[in-house]
């Protein structure tokens, strides 16, 4: 049965390049932001603005992007999520064309926590008020310090989510024989049959990118134009 499935498998396009670019750019920028937090706060702030722009684009792309990028394609209800969870012990390779229901909710969780991390950083103030986010003047010093505490706490939660994400990818590779990480590089994955996915046109990518970059730039200026 497995051999028949393997012979019939086809390589099909799964992820568009904006999704893959955002994914890997976030990986690099998060690592850079973590490294720069202590001694290179100017770079830390700029990496945060870049992360904000990527997140805004990804949220927009979740509504107007390619089929597998849209939230409607992978955010499922409790019934579908529980039903999929029951299949996890099986060794059958994953054949879902995109994020599975559990993976979909993990994407939502990562986006929410990332946005919370960036948002708290925008209002954060350090102890001597020498370094502060662009929106810190909208709050009191004490509240700005509290935002700094929240910023650090939420980032720790993000680290846990990232660790779980990496473990899940490893589980799929070893147990379910599905190379999720490879598909995020190449944009393609093997399926029993071509799922016939559709992809957004270039003009929509450009429009979403310009809008996301503009909003991130305005925020980085503290809404002072």
ChimeraX attribute file (.defattr): number of C-alpha atoms within 10 A of each C-alpha:
attribute: neighborCount
match mode: 1-to-1
recipient: residues
	/A:1	5
	/A:2	9
	/A:3	8
	/A:4	9
	/A:5	13
	/A:6	12
	/A:7	9
	/A:8	12
	/A:9	15
	/A:10	16
	/A:11	12
	/A:12	18
	/A:13	20
	/A:14	26
	/A:15	23
	/A:16	20
	/A:17	14
	/A:18	17
	/A:19	20
	/A:20	16
	/A:21	14
	/A:22	16
	/A:23	16
	/A:24	13
	/A:25	15
	/A:26	19
	/A:27	13
	/A:28	12
	/A:29	17
	/A:30	19
	/A:31	12
	/A:32	15
	/A:33	19
	/A:34	12
	/A:35	14
	/A:36	16
	/A:37	13
	/A:38	9
	/A:39	9
	/A:40	11
	/A:41	15
	/A:42	12
	/A:43	15
	/A:44	20
	/A:45	22
	/A:46	14
	/A:47	22
	/A:48	24
	/A:49	20
	/A:50	19
	/A:51	24
	/A:52	25
	/A:53	22
	/A:54	22
	/A:55	22
	/A:56	21
	/A:57	25
	/A:58	23
	/A:59	18
	/A:60	20
	/A:61	22
	/A:62	19
	/A:63	14
	/A:64	16
	/A:65	24
	/A:66	22
	/A:67	22
	/A:68	20
	/A:69	25
	/A:70	18
	/A:71	21
	/A:72	12
	/A:73	18
	/A:74	23
	/A:75	20
	/A:76	16
	/A:77	10
	/A:78	11
	/A:79	10
	/A:80	13
	/A:81	17
	/A:82	13
	/A:83	11
	/A:84	13
	/A:85	13
	/A:86	9
	/A:87	11
	/A:88	14
	/A:89	9
	/A:90	10
	/A:91	13
	/A:92	14
	/A:93	18
	/A:94	20
	/A:95	14
	/A:96	11
	/A:97	21
	/A:98	21
	/A:99	18
	/A:100	20
	/A:101	23
	/A:102	17
	/A:103	17
	/A:104	19
	/A:105	18
	/A:106	18
	/A:107	18
	/A:108	15
	/A:109	14
	/A:110	18
	/A:111	17
	/A:112	13
	/A:113	17
	/A:114	20
	/A:115	17
	/A:116	17
	/A:117	24
	/A:118	22
	/A:119	18
	/A:120	22
	/A:121	25
	/A:122	24
	/A:123	25
	/A:124	30
	/A:125	28
	/A:126	16
	/A:127	13
	/A:128	9
	/A:129	12
	/A:130	7
	/A:131	14
	/A:132	22
	/A:133	23
	/A:134	19
	/A:135	20
	/A:136	22
	/A:137	14
	/A:138	11
	/A:139	14
	/A:140	12
	/A:141	19
	/A:142	12
	/A:143	15
	/A:144	26
	/A:145	21
	/A:146	17
	/A:147	24
	/A:148	23
	/A:149	16
	/A:150	18
	/A:151	20
	/A:152	16
	/A:153	12
	/A:154	19
	/A:155	18
	/A:156	13
	/A:157	15
	/A:158	20
	/A:159	13
	/A:160	12
	/A:161	17
	/A:162	15
	/A:163	12
	/A:164	13
	/A:165	16
	/A:166	12
	/A:167	12
	/A:168	14
	/A:169	17
	/A:170	17
	/A:171	15
	/A:172	19
	/A:173	17
	/A:174	12
	/A:175	14
	/A:176	17
	/A:177	14
	/A:178	21
	/A:179	18
	/A:180	19
	/A:181	15
	/A:182	12
	/A:183	16
	/A:184	19
	/A:185	14
	/A:186	14
	/A:187	17
	/A:188	17
	/A:189	23
	/A:190	21
	/A:191	21
	/A:192	16
	/A:193	13
	/A:194	15
	/A:195	15
	/A:196	10
	/A:197	14
	/A:198	13
	/A:199	15
	/A:200	14
	/A:201	10
	/A:202	8
	/A:203	9
	/A:204	14
	/A:205	18
	/A:206	11
	/A:207	13
	/A:208	19
	/A:209	19
	/A:210	14
	/A:211	15
	/A:212	20
	/A:213	19
	/A:214	13
	/A:215	15
	/A:216	23
	/A:217	17
	/A:218	12
	/A:219	18
	/A:220	20
	/A:221	12
	/A:222	17
	/A:223	12
	/A:224	8
	/A:225	7
